[in-house]
Amino acid sequence: MTRETAVASQDRLSALAAQDGLDFHFEKAKRGNTFDAHRLLHYAHEVGLQDQLKERLFVAYFTEVSRS
């Protein structure tokens, strides 16, 4: 995938998210290893909190401003 294609895809996703009231900021997203996030989600599933944790992780990753 070219950079231009990736940017166009992110722009489309941002527009779709905005229709649902979500404010995505792909330009601020940082790549990283998601292994621990998935481990935490599995634990949250065991205690009945997986959906809430997933939503919180998505908000943190896609909408909140990075502090670092």
BELBEL-V133677 format. One record per residue. SS is DSSP state (H for helix, E for strand, L for the rest). PSI is psi in degrees with one decimal (none if undefined). OMEGA is omega in degrees with one decimal (999 if undefined). Layout:
{{SS PSI OMEGA} {SS PSI OMEGA}}
//
This chain:
{{L 133.0 178.3} {L 162.8 177.2} {H -42.8 -178.8} {H -40.9 178.4} {H -42.2 179.5} {H -43.8 179.0} {H -42.5 178.4} {H -40.2 178.5} {H -44.0 178.0} {H -37.8 177.5} {H -42.0 177.6} {H -44.1 179.0} {H -39.6 177.8} {H -40.9 178.9} {H -42.4 177.3} {H -42.3 178.7} {H -40.6 -179.8} {H -32.9 177.8} {H -25.7 178.2} {L 12.4 177.5} {L 15.7 178.9} {L 146.1 -176.4} {L 88.6 -178.0} {L 144.2 177.5} {L 73.1 -179.5} {H -30.3 -177.7} {H -18.0 179.5} {H -8.4 -177.1} {L 142.8 178.2} {L 138.2 177.6} {L 150.8 177.4} {L 171.4 178.2} {L 127.1 -177.3} {L 9.3 -176.6} {H -49.5 -178.2} {H -34.4 176.7} {H -41.3 178.6} {H -37.5 175.7} {H -43.3 179.1} {H -39.9 177.7} {H -37.7 177.5} {H -41.2 176.6} {H -44.5 179.6} {H -35.0 176.2} {H -41.8 -179.2} {H -30.5 -178.3} {L 11.9 174.1} {L 23.7 -177.8} {L 17.3 -174.9} {H -44.8 -178.4} {H -43.2 179.6} {H -42.7 179.2} {H -42.6 179.6} {H -45.4 178.9} {H -41.4 -179.0} {H -41.1 177.7} {H -41.0 178.5} {H -43.3 178.2} {H -45.9 -179.2} {H -42.8 -175.5} {H -42.4 -171.5} {H -22.4 -172.7} {L -29.9 -175.1} {L 147.2 179.9} {L 134.0 177.8} {L 136.2 179.5} {L -7.9 -176.7} {L none 999}}
//
